[in-house]
């Protein structure tokens, strides 16, 4: 058996160009049958398996999608990446995950490395793309990147030519508060984080608006800011809540991890969920199903979310809306119920 066969060896022996071999390998129909049969016979004879770099040299497309996320330890990002990976595979793409750890220098390094790998598109989720006030250095990075590579953001679009696909943050809070109000809750708090980010700003703004629309009281001490999106942050928020003289009958946690931390502290303090306080999270990740009680959570169809991102990453740019919103819905579990006074 011939060793170290390359695409050029196959092309030379078959009497065709390397580009023709590449088109056959990628399933193109624009190759005559006799050439295809000749090439395939040699591929089978030599058990030829092209490497990705060699294919990239002879193809217009790399069939690679890069995905840059702020924190791969956050189950929201892992859920979204898993859905994007499945969707990309069904469309003939491989995916590569880059974690920036919410650091600006990592964002630059990861995106620079991705550009060298010549992906067909890069999807950016979280980090500076979500800032309420745009970071000019990051905007310049996106602009330069855009010159060679299709960019899509899992957020609102930062500029023309970069499609954005974002969770509908306002609708998610609206849904959550109205759900609790229908259960009979009139005193609702919110343990939140991420004030520099537009998603948090939208949630806080809509939280205040919907309370007013429903005629529910707003107590500033029930708006508790925590440092990040972690379980430990949720625990700190719950400890602050327990120091208050008066507590709400229902709480929103910024995401499932924050809500899980809240739940842990409430349970340790003998506060029953949902009998004493109903608790509702966001993102509906695996975390919501492993707590006791399981968490009611505002959810998104991650497969649909991924399909929207991949459409924006691979479709004709002129046909893609600049901004699209991912619909939200409620997944009901055991952490919410009627307040004791309403039972």
QUILINNOR-V341319 format. One record per pair of residues at least 24 apart in sequence whose ideal C-beta (glycine too) atoms are under 6 Angstrom apart, sorted by sequence separation. I is the first residue (numbers start at 0). J is the second residue. D is the distance in Angstrom with one decimal. If there is no record, write none. Layout:
# QUILINNOR-V341319
i={I & I}
j={J & J}
d={D & D}
This chain:
# QUILINNOR-V341319
i={13 & 128 & 233 & 237 & 13 & 101 & 129 & 232 & 255 & 128 & 221 & 228 & 230 & 234 & 238 & 250 & 299 & 71 & 99 & 121 & 229 & 233 & 237 & 241 & 254 & 255 & 259 & 13 & 64 & 228 & 233 & 237 & 249 & 250 & 251 & 252 & 254 & 262 & 299 & 12 & 62 & 120 & 121 & 122 & 123 & 124 & 230 & 234 & 255 & 62 & 63 & 64 & 65 & 66 & 67 & 68 & 69 & 168 & 172 & 185 & 230 & 234 & 256 & 297 & 298 & 70 & 255 & 259 & 9 & 69 & 169 & 173 & 255 & 298 & 168 & 172 & 176 & 180 & 188 & 189 & 190 & 192 & 114 & 168 & 172 & 296 & 192 & 21 & 169 & 173 & 192 & 258 & 295 & 21 & 295 & 294 & 18 & 293 & 295 & 17 & 293 & 294 & 295 & 4 & 255 & 292 & 67 & 292 & 4 & 6 & 1 & 190 & 6 & 283 & 65 & 65 & 64 & 63 & 61 & 64 & 65 & 66 & 67 & 68 & 69 & 278 & 279 & 61 & 68 & 69 & 61 & 277 & 60 & 188 & 277 & 187 & 186 & 192 & 273 & 55 & 186 & 187 & 188 & 189 & 190 & 191 & 272 & 273 & 273 & 184 & 130 & 184 & 131 & 129 & 131 & 179 & 175 & 248 & 175 & 175 & 174 & 171 & 164 & 164 & 164 & 162 & 178 & 174 & 183 & 184 & 174 & 182 & 183 & 171 & 151 & 162 & 167 & 170 & 183 & 163 & 164 & 165 & 166 & 151 & 167 & 151 & 156 & 156 & 155 & 122 & 120 & 78 & 75 & 75 & 74 & 74 & 74 & 82 & 86 & 82 & 86 & 79 & 83 & 87 & 78 & 82 & 86}
j={37 & 152 & 257 & 261 & 38 & 126 & 154 & 257 & 280 & 154 & 247 & 254 & 256 & 260 & 264 & 276 & 325 & 98 & 126 & 148 & 256 & 260 & 264 & 268 & 281 & 282 & 286 & 41 & 92 & 256 & 261 & 265 & 277 & 278 & 279 & 280 & 282 & 290 & 327 & 41 & 91 & 149 & 150 & 151 & 152 & 153 & 259 & 263 & 284 & 92 & 93 & 94 & 95 & 96 & 97 & 98 & 99 & 198 & 202 & 215 & 260 & 264 & 286 & 327 & 328 & 101 & 286 & 290 & 41 & 101 & 201 & 205 & 287 & 330 & 201 & 205 & 209 & 213 & 221 & 222 & 223 & 225 & 148 & 202 & 206 & 330 & 227 & 57 & 205 & 209 & 228 & 294 & 331 & 58 & 332 & 332 & 57 & 332 & 334 & 57 & 333 & 334 & 335 & 45 & 296 & 333 & 109 & 334 & 47 & 49 & 45 & 236 & 53 & 330 & 113 & 118 & 118 & 118 & 117 & 120 & 121 & 122 & 123 & 124 & 125 & 334 & 335 & 118 & 125 & 126 & 119 & 335 & 119 & 247 & 336 & 247 & 247 & 253 & 334 & 117 & 248 & 249 & 250 & 251 & 252 & 253 & 334 & 335 & 336 & 248 & 195 & 249 & 197 & 196 & 200 & 249 & 251 & 338 & 279 & 297 & 297 & 297 & 307 & 308 & 311 & 311 & 329 & 327 & 337 & 338 & 329 & 337 & 338 & 327 & 308 & 319 & 324 & 327 & 341 & 322 & 323 & 324 & 325 & 311 & 327 & 312 & 321 & 322 & 322 & 308 & 312 & 284 & 282 & 284 & 284 & 285 & 286 & 301 & 305 & 302 & 306 & 301 & 305 & 309 & 301 & 305 & 309}
d={4.8 & 5.0 & 3.7 & 4.3 & 4.8 & 5.9 & 5.2 & 5.8 & 4.4 & 4.8 & 5.1 & 5.4 & 5.0 & 4.0 & 5.8 & 5.8 & 5.1 & 4.0 & 5.4 & 5.8 & 5.7 & 2.4 & 3.6 & 5.7 & 5.1 & 5.2 & 5.4 & 5.6 & 4.8 & 6.0 & 4.5 & 5.7 & 4.2 & 5.2 & 5.4 & 4.9 & 5.0 & 5.5 & 5.9 & 5.7 & 6.0 & 4.0 & 5.7 & 4.9 & 4.9 & 3.6 & 5.3 & 6.0 & 5.0 & 5.3 & 5.4 & 5.0 & 5.1 & 5.4 & 4.6 & 6.0 & 5.8 & 4.6 & 4.7 & 5.3 & 4.0 & 4.9 & 5.8 & 5.5 & 5.6 & 5.9 & 4.0 & 5.3 & 5.2 & 4.8 & 5.1 & 5.7 & 4.8 & 4.5 & 4.1 & 4.5 & 4.6 & 5.3 & 3.3 & 5.5 & 4.7 & 4.9 & 6.0 & 5.1 & 5.1 & 5.4 & 5.7 & 4.1 & 4.3 & 5.3 & 5.8 & 5.5 & 5.3 & 5.3 & 4.8 & 5.8 & 5.2 & 4.0 & 5.0 & 4.8 & 5.3 & 4.8 & 4.4 & 4.5 & 5.9 & 3.6 & 5.5 & 5.0 & 5.2 & 5.6 & 5.5 & 3.8 & 5.5 & 4.9 & 4.3 & 4.4 & 6.0 & 4.3 & 5.1 & 5.4 & 4.2 & 4.7 & 4.8 & 4.9 & 2.9 & 4.6 & 5.7 & 5.7 & 5.6 & 4.3 & 5.7 & 4.2 & 5.2 & 3.9 & 5.9 & 5.5 & 4.2 & 5.2 & 5.6 & 6.0 & 5.0 & 4.7 & 4.9 & 4.5 & 5.4 & 4.7 & 5.5 & 5.3 & 3.8 & 5.1 & 5.7 & 4.1 & 4.5 & 4.4 & 5.2 & 4.6 & 5.6 & 4.2 & 5.4 & 5.5 & 5.9 & 4.6 & 4.7 & 5.2 & 5.9 & 4.0 & 5.7 & 5.8 & 4.8 & 5.5 & 5.9 & 5.2 & 5.3 & 4.6 & 5.8 & 4.8 & 4.2 & 5.2 & 3.5 & 4.8 & 4.9 & 6.0 & 5.1 & 4.5 & 5.6 & 4.8 & 4.7 & 5.1 & 5.7 & 5.5 & 3.7 & 5.2 & 4.6 & 5.9 & 3.6 & 5.9 & 5.6 & 4.0 & 4.2 & 5.2 & 5.5 & 5.9 & 4.4 & 6.0 & 5.3 & 3.8 & 4.9}
